[in-house]
Amino acid sequence: MMTYHKVSEKYLKDFKKTCDEKGIKYETDAEYEEAARNLVSFVDLLVEMDMAQRALKKRLETEPKGFALEGKGRNCSLCRRSVYDEDGWYDKWGFKCTNCQDAVNKRKIPGSLCGDYRHEKSIPDTILASKLNISVRTIRKQIHEGKIIGRGVPNGPYMILRKDNPNLGDVLAQLAK
């Protein structure tokens, strides 16, 4: 990680003043200095992440259909799984594992669902099961019985779209009983 900022005495003094105004107290000057360095390191990390994202977006200008990208522990923007030992795909929808990219390519899953981190449009069955503290098998049974409509990602989760399941709340309420 590169360091873009250093903590000068002037900024350390300003940091202490801001801490006092916000009711944040440290016991020693060394603790104030450590907290300031941690804050600067955090800002440096954010700057580095932003620069990496800008570089990917810039690359899309020359490769608008997307490109292969090393997993390196990145999370798929659709199924949320981590990708380590293989490449994924980066396009206008973000980074995806190869399974999800294949599902988007074959139009099984809309690419617009990628990055729906708040699950406003859809939710993977695995995450829904976890949130409801029930087994994934229970959710998938409901899908196979036609009570919930799920779009399958090959070798991955079923994506449950809100627009496909207007009565999802009723179905889930029945499961809770």
Backbone as a ProteinNet text record, in pm:
[ID]
protein_1_A
[PRIMARY]
MMTYHKVSEKYLKDFKKTCDEKGIKYETDAEYEEAARNLVSFVDLLVEMDMAQRALKKRLETEPKGFALEGKGRNCSLCRRSVYDEDGWYDKWGFKCTNCQDAVNKRKIPGSLCGDYRHEKSIPDTILASKLNISVRTIRKQIHEGKIIGRGVPNGPYMILRKDNPNLGDVLAQLAK
[TERTIARY]
84.3	0	88.6	54.1	128.6	76.6	163.8	121.3	120.2	3.8	-11.2	-2.1	-25.3	-28.6	53.1	114.5	184.8	113.7	132.3	71.1	174.3	153.9	245	200.7	285.1	252	126.9	116.9	0.5	-128.1	-124.3	-244	-273.7	-170.1	-190.8	-261	-220.2	-284.4	-431.5	-456.6	-594.8	-676	-611.7	-679	-719.6	-628	-658.3	-776.2	-775.8	-883.8	-1017.2	-1016.7	-1138.9	-1187.2	-1094.6	-1131.2	-1197.8	-1138.9	-1198.1	-1338.7	-1357	-1489	-1592.5	-1547.4	-1637.8	-1650.8	-1580	-1588	-1506.8	-1407.1	-1320.2	-1195	-1167.3	-1053.8	-955.9	-829.6	-722.3	-637.9	-573	-496.1	-364.6	-296.2	-162.7	-150.7	-47	-18.4	13.2	77.7	111.4	-16.4	-119.8	-246.4	-314.1	-306.5	-360.7	-286.4	-154	-73	-104.1	-120.4	-153.8	-291.2	-388	-522	-517.6	-439.7	-426.3	-360.4	-253.7	-187.6	-283.7	-364.7	-463.5	-565.7	-608.4	-704.1	-641.8	-518.2	-448.9	-431.4	-396.7	-381	-512.6	-622.2	-754.6	-787	-759.8	-784.7	-696.9	-570.9	-481.7	-538.7	-590.7	-651	-770.4	-855	-970.2	-926.6	-823	-771.3	-719	-644.4	-589.9	-702.3	-805.6	-919.2	-990.4	-1007.4	-1072.1	-990.7	-860.2	-774.2	-783.9	-790	-802.3	-936.3	-1043.5	-1174.7	-1177.6	-1116.1	-1109.8	-1031.7	-924.4	-844.9	-928	-1008.1	-1094.3	-1198.4	-1258.6	-1359.1	-1294.8	-1174	-1101.2	-1073.5	-1036.4	-1009.7	-1135.5	-1251.9	-1377.9	-1400.6	-1338.1	-1351.8	-1292.2	-1184.5	-1121.3	-1170.8	-1229.7	-1284.3	-1427.9	-1520.8	-1656.1	-1735.2	-1700.6	-1772.8	-1719.7	-1610.2	-1552.3	-1424.6	-1367.4	-1239	-1222.2	-1135.9	-1103.1	-1021.3	-1045.3	-976.5	-947	-824.6	-785.9	-880.1	-915.4	-1004.3	-944.8	-826.4	-754.8	-844.2	-944.8	-1031.8	-1145.6	-1162.7	-1274.2	-1406.2	-1510	-1642.1	-1721.8	-1793.2	-1881.7	-1992.9	-2022	-2124.5	-2265.6	-2278	-2410.2	-2434.1	-2353.8	-2376.5	-2303.4	-2210.6	-2134.3	-2024.9	-2000.4	-1893.7	-1757.6	-1657	-1520.6	-1458.5	-1381.5	-1312.6	-1163	-1095.8	-953.8	-864.5	-875.9	-778.5	-810.8	-908.6	-945.3	-975.8	-989.4	-1027.1	-1177.1	-1219.2	-1359	-1373.5	-1483.9	-1510.1	-1552.8	-1498	-1533.1	-1594	-1713.3	-1779	-1857.1	-1947.7	-2021.1	-2101.2	-2127	-2201.9	-2109.4	-1979.1	-1884.7	-1819.5	-1756.3	-1684.5	-1780.4	-1768.4	-1851.8	-1766.6	-1808.5	-1745.8	-1788.2	-1718.4	-1748.6	-1888	-1935.3	-2071.1	-2175.7	-2163.3	-2260.8	-2248.2	-2125.2	-2107.2	-2175	-2161.7	-2227.1	-2379.6	-2433.6	-2578.5	-2625.2	-2543.8	-2578.5	-2569.3	-2463	-2446.6	-2563.6	-2612.2	-2722.3	-2859	-2857.5	-2978.8	-3069.1	-3008.6	-3083.7	-3103.5	-3005	-3005.3	-2977.2	-3057.7	-3026.1	-2897.4	-2812.6	-2688.2	-2713.6	-2828.7	-2860.9	-2872.2	-2879	-2885.9	-2750.1	-2643.7	-2509.6	-2494.4	-2438.2	-2416.8	-2539.2	-2642.3	-2763	-2735.2	-2641.4	-2592.5	-2696.3	-2794.7	-2900.4	-3017.5	-3004	-3107.4	-3242.1	-3238.8	-3362.1	-3432.6	-3355.6	-3413.6	-3418.8	-3321.1	-3312.7	-3229.8	-3234	-3151.8	-3117.4	-2992.3	-2958.6	-3028.1	-3066.7	-3135.5	-3049.2	-2918.9	-2829.1	-2833	-2837.1	-2841.8	-2979.7	-3084.8	-3220.6	-3234	-3184.4	-3190.4	-3114.1	-2998.5	-2918.7	-2991.2	-3051	-3122.7	-3244.2	-3308.3	-3427.1	-3394.2	-3265.6	-3219.6	-3290.3	-3300.8	-3354.9	-3255.3	-3276.9	-3181.7	-3208.3	-3103.3	-3114.8	-3206.8	-3202.8	-3288.6	-3436.1	-3473.8	-3612.5	-3652.4	-3564.1	-3591.4	-3599.4	-3505.2	-3503.6	-3623.9	-3673.2	-3794.8	-3912.3	-3918.8	-4024.3	-4010.4	-3887.2	-3862	-3908.2	-3872.1	-3909.3	-4059.2	-4126.3	-4272.5	-4343.7	-4268.8	-4327.7	-4384.8	-4363.5	-4413.1	-4326.2	-4198.9	-4104.5	-4044.1	-4032.2	-3967.6	-3821.7	-3733.2	-3590.4	-3523.1	-3431	-3354	-3218.4	-3189.4	-3068.5	-2943.4	-2838.4	-2705.1	-2638.6	-2587.6	-2523.7	-2416	-2422.3	-2327.8	-2326.7	-2437.6	-2444.6	-2582.1	-2612.8	-2740.2	-2855.3	-2974	-3090.9	-3105.8	-3130.3	-3155.2	-3306.6	-3352.9	-3495.2	-3520.6	-3588.6	-3614.9	-3747.8	-3749.3	-3872.8	-3982.6	-3945.5	-4048.1	-4110	-4037.3	-4090	-4174.6	-4161.4	-4222.8	-4299.7	-4410.2	-4484	-4540.5	-4559.4	-4615.7	-4508.6	-4384.9	-4274.8	-4294.4	-4341.9	-4364.1	-4461.6	-4568.3	-4666.2	-4603.7	-4526.6	-4460.8	-4364.6	-4286	-4188.8	-4258.6	-4372.5	-4448.8	-4497.2	-4535.7	-4579.2	-4462.4	-4343.7	-4226.2	-4194.4	-4221.6	-4188.6	-4281.6	-4395.6	-4492.5	-4449
-117.6	0	123.6	216.7	341.7	435.6	524.4	624.3	758.7	820.2	948	1066.1	1041.2	1149.4	1112.1	1210.4	1193.9	1280.8	1246.9	1324.7	1424.4	1550.4	1655.1	1698.9	1773.2	1825.3	1913.5	1993.8	2081.4	1998.4	1893.9	1812	1728.7	1690	1616.4	1706.7	1832.7	1929.4	1947.3	1961.4	1973.6	1848	1732.5	1605.8	1600.9	1641.3	1643.3	1736.7	1853.4	1951.5	1892.4	1828.2	1767.2	1655.6	1576.2	1470	1529.3	1637.1	1701.2	1751.6	1813.8	1866	1754.2	1636.5	1522.5	1435.2	1471.8	1394	1266.4	1260.4	1142.9	1171.5	1086.2	1108.5	992.2	1026.3	928.6	964.3	865.1	885.5	960.2	928.2	984.6	1044.4	1125.4	1181.4	1070.8	964.8	852.7	787	778.8	721.3	811.7	944.9	1038.2	1021.7	1011.3	997.5	866.5	759	629.9	636.2	697.6	710.3	794.2	900.8	985.3	908.1	831.3	750.5	646.1	583.4	484.5	549.1	669.3	740.4	773.6	819.3	850.5	723.5	613.4	486.3	442.4	463.9	429.1	513.7	642.7	731.5	690.1	656.4	609.2	485.1	392.2	270.2	304.1	395.5	436.7	499.4	580.7	643.6	536.1	439.9	331.6	248.9	218.7	142.2	220.7	350.7	434.5	438.8	448.1	451.9	319.8	207	76.4	66.5	114	110.8	200.6	315.8	406.5	343.3	270.7	203.9	96.4	21.9	-79.8	-14.4	93.5	163.8	221.5	271.1	326	215.3	97.4	-15.2	-55.1	-37.4	-69.4	17.9	134.9	222.1	155.8	79.5	12.4	-131	-186.9	-322.8	-319.8	-259.4	-236.4	-362.7	-476.2	-600.4	-666.3	-611.8	-664.4	-740.8	-792.8	-861.7	-954.1	-1055.1	-1147.5	-1072.1	-1105.5	-1038.4	-1141.8	-1139.7	-1234.1	-1222.1	-1337.5	-1337.5	-1267.1	-1311.9	-1252.4	-1226.2	-1310.4	-1292.9	-1194.9	-1147.9	-1057.9	-1132.1	-1059	-1118.6	-1094.9	-1197.7	-1187.5	-1088.5	-997.4	-896.4	-952.6	-1079.3	-1140.1	-1240.9	-1346	-1450.7	-1422.4	-1328.3	-1284.6	-1381.1	-1487.6	-1580.6	-1520.1	-1559.2	-1514.1	-1597.6	-1531.6	-1597.7	-1584	-1699	-1696.5	-1749.7	-1877.8	-1946.4	-1943.2	-1864.8	-1859.2	-1715.3	-1693.9	-1561.8	-1545.1	-1421.2	-1384.8	-1295.3	-1223.4	-1136	-999.9	-895.3	-758.7	-689.5	-633.9	-556.5	-443.7	-383.1	-267.6	-301.5	-428.6	-471.2	-499.9	-493.8	-521.1	-657	-704.8	-831.3	-945.9	-1053.2	-1171.8	-1297.3	-1401.3	-1531.5	-1586.2	-1688.6	-1741.2	-1802.8	-1863.9	-1920	-1811	-1703.8	-1595.2	-1523.5	-1507.5	-1444.3	-1527.8	-1660.1	-1749.1	-1733.5	-1723.8	-1706.6	-1573.4	-1467.8	-1337.7	-1345.8	-1409.8	-1423.5	-1497.8	-1601.1	-1682.6	-1624.5	-1504.8	-1430.9	-1505.1	-1589.5	-1654.7	-1555.7	-1470.3	-1370.3	-1234.4	-1131.8	-998.3	-942.9	-887.1	-827.7	-713.8	-650.2	-536.5	-575.9	-706	-750.2	-743.4	-737.5	-731.9	-603.4	-616.4	-499.3	-461	-542.3	-516.1	-563.2	-495.1	-540.7	-532.3	-448.1	-436.1	-529.4	-608.2	-705.4	-638	-526.2	-455.4	-517.6	-581.6	-642	-794.3	-851.3	-996.9	-1038	-1168.8	-1223.1	-1367.6	-1408.4	-1549.2	-1635.3	-1755.3	-1844.4	-1872.5	-1876.8	-1906	-1794.4	-1671.6	-1558.6	-1547.8	-1573.2	-1571.1	-1674.6	-1793.7	-1899.7	-1859.1	-1799.9	-1756.4	-1648.5	-1552.6	-1444.8	-1496.3	-1599.9	-1655	-1766.5	-1801.7	-1909.4	-2042.3	-2069.7	-2197.8	-2257.6	-2381	-2443.7	-2401.7	-2404.8	-2375.1	-2478.8	-2601.4	-2708.5	-2670.2	-2605.6	-2563.3	-2462.1	-2364.9	-2265.1	-2333.6	-2422.3	-2489.6	-2582.1	-2637.2	-2718.4	-2630.2	-2510.6	-2416.3	-2376.7	-2365.8	-2333.4	-2449.7	-2571.7	-2688.7	-2712.8	-2673.1	-2686.8	-2571.5	-2471.2	-2358.9	-2249.6	-2259.4	-2156.8	-2031.2	-2052.2	-1941.8	-1961.2	-1852.4	-1859.5	-1819.4	-1911.1	-1885.6	-1908.6	-1823.5	-1839.1	-1896.7	-2014.1	-2084.3	-2036.8	-2023.3	-1999.1	-2135.7	-2177.8	-2309.6	-2325.9	-2435.6	-2463.8	-2354	-2287	-2177.7	-2168.7	-2052.9	-2036.4	-2010.4	-2014.3	-1965	-1818.9	-1734.9	-1594.3	-1575.8	-1519.3	-1496.4	-1348.2	-1319.8	-1182	-1135.5	-1014	-958.7	-951	-910.4	-895.5	-1030	-1138.9	-1272.7	-1327.6	-1269.6	-1325.2	-1219.1	-1169.7	-1065.4	-1114.8	-1245.9	-1301.7	-1366	-1325.8	-1386.4	-1374.2	-1259.4	-1241.4	-1342.9	-1373.3	-1471.9	-1611.4	-1646.1	-1777	-1790.4	-1684.6	-1690.5	-1692.6	-1625.2	-1629.7	-1772.3	-1844.2	-1984	-2071.2	-2040.7	-2118.4	-2095.7	-1976.6	-1941.4	-2010.3	-2056.1	-2119.4	-2255.2
0	0	0	-83.6	-89.3	18.8	66.8	163.1	93.3	92.2	23.7	118.8	246.8	344.6	468.2	527.4	655	757.8	884.9	991.4	1043	1010.5	1058.2	1197.4	1263.4	1396.7	1390.3	1285.3	1269.3	1259.7	1177.3	1161	1285.2	1356.5	1480.6	1582.1	1586.2	1675.9	1635.3	1505.2	1456.2	1488.5	1477	1507.7	1654.8	1742.5	1886	1913.9	1849.7	1869.7	1823.4	1707.7	1655.2	1747.7	1796.8	1891.6	2014.7	2068.2	2186.2	2156.6	2039.9	2001.7	1988	1944.4	1923.7	2048.2	2154.8	2277.9	2274.8	2187.5	2177.8	2259.7	2355.9	2445.4	2438.4	2431.9	2441.1	2563.2	2620.6	2743.7	2719.7	2609.5	2588.8	2448.9	2432.5	2300	2200.2	2248.1	2159.8	2105.3	2188.3	2141.7	2038.7	2060.4	1961	1828.3	1837.9	1717.1	1644.1	1719.7	1658.1	1590.2	1657.3	1599.5	1471.5	1472.8	1353.6	1239.6	1271.4	1167.8	1112.2	1199.1	1152.4	1059.3	1094.4	1009.8	874	875.4	750.2	666.7	731.2	659.1	597.1	669.8	617.1	494.4	501.9	388.1	270.3	297.4	191	123.4	203.5	149	60.8	105.7	25.1	-107.3	-102.3	-224.4	-319	-264.5	-346.4	-410.4	-332.4	-385.5	-495.2	-473.9	-574.2	-703.2	-690	-808.1	-885.2	-813.5	-879	-952.5	-889.8	-955.2	-1078	-1069.2	-1184.9	-1299.7	-1265.6	-1369.1	-1439.5	-1363.8	-1425.3	-1516	-1469.4	-1551.2	-1677.4	-1663.7	-1779.4	-1880.9	-1830.8	-1920.3	-1996.7	-1935.3	-2003.9	-2126.9	-2129.7	-2246.9	-2370.8	-2351.9	-2466	-2483.4	-2377.9	-2382.2	-2327.5	-2402.1	-2349.1	-2316.2	-2374.9	-2343.7	-2217.2	-2164	-2041.8	-2067	-1958.4	-1967.8	-1848.1	-1866.9	-1758.4	-1654.4	-1528.5	-1419.4	-1311	-1259.6	-1154	-1035.1	-977.2	-862.1	-741.8	-697.6	-584.7	-463.3	-441.1	-325.5	-346.8	-470.6	-498	-480.3	-445	-432.1	-558.8	-601.4	-716.4	-681.8	-772.9	-746.3	-758.2	-796.6	-806.9	-694.4	-688.4	-587.3	-455.9	-457.2	-340.6	-296.3	-371.2	-333.7	-365.2	-287.7	-312.2	-422.4	-507.4	-617.5	-591.1	-574.5	-540.8	-652.2	-680.6	-764.7	-913.1	-952.1	-1093	-1131.2	-1259.4	-1307.8	-1299.1	-1291.1	-1302.3	-1424	-1430.8	-1544.2	-1493.3	-1551.5	-1514.3	-1634.6	-1615.4	-1720.7	-1656.3	-1728.9	-1676.1	-1550.6	-1526.8	-1408.5	-1290.6	-1310.6	-1203	-1219.7	-1112.8	-1114.5	-1085.9	-1165.1	-1145	-1156.2	-1082.9	-1099.8	-1236.8	-1284	-1418.1	-1425.3	-1315.6	-1315.7	-1337	-1262.6	-1274.3	-1408.6	-1457.5	-1588.2	-1695.6	-1685.8	-1780.6	-1773.7	-1652.2	-1635	-1693.7	-1679	-1737.5	-1889.6	-1940.7	-2086.2	-2149.5	-2080.3	-2132.6	-2098.5	-2037.7	-2002.2	-1903.1	-1820.6	-1712.5	-1598.1	-1579.8	-1473.7	-1538.1	-1506.9	-1560.6	-1499	-1581.1	-1531.2	-1434.5	-1446.5	-1359.9	-1212.5	-1184.3	-1044.3	-976.1	-1054.3	-997.5	-916.9	-801.9	-717	-635.1	-635.5	-556.1	-413.1	-346	-216.7	-106	-123.9	-22	-51.1	-155.5	-194.3	-218.7	-287.8	-320.2	-440	-530	-649.9	-641	-572	-565.2	-444.7	-417.4	-309.5	-344.3	-325.9	-346.2	-240.4	-279.4	-184.1	-62	-80.2	31.7	136.5	91.3	184.1	248	169.8	225.5	336.6	310.7	412	538.1	520.3	634	714	644.6	713.4	789.3	735.2	799.2	899	906.4	994	962	832.1	786.6	687.7	649.6	558.3	413.5	335.7	193.1	127.6	177.3	122.3	133	242.4	261.2	154	128.2	23.8	-111.8	-140	-270.3	-288.2	-181.7	-190.2	-234.5	-178.7	-217.6	-364.8	-410.5	-552.2	-640	-603.9	-684.2	-683.7	-575.3	-568.7	-639.1	-682.9	-755.6	-667.2	-537.7	-445.6	-448.6	-478.4	-498	-636.2	-710.2	-841.5	-823.3	-858.2	-847.8	-981.7	-1014.6	-1138.2	-1100.6	-1152.3	-1114.1	-1184	-1106.9	-1159.5	-1166.3	-1282.8	-1291.8	-1183.9	-1111	-1001.4	-895.6	-879.5	-783.4	-720.4	-664.6	-595.3	-693.3	-639.7	-711.9	-674	-772.2	-746	-740.3	-631.6	-611.8	-636.3	-748.2	-787.1	-727.9	-678.8	-621.3	-727.6	-849.1	-952.9	-991.9	-974.8	-1004.3	-889.8	-770.8	-649.7	-570.9	-626.5	-553.6	-420	-405.6	-282.2	-193.1	-209.9	-135.6	15.9	61.2	204.8	261.5	185.7	231.8	240.1	138.8	135.7	252.6	276.1	385	520.8	532	656.1	684.7	579.6	595.4	643	593.8	635	782.9	832	969.1	1069.3	1021.2	1113.2	1158
[MASK]
+++++++++++++++++++++++++++++++++++++++++++++++++++++++++++++++++++++++++++++++++++++++++++++++++++++++++++++++++++++++++++++++++++++++++++++++++++++++++++++++++++++++++++++++++

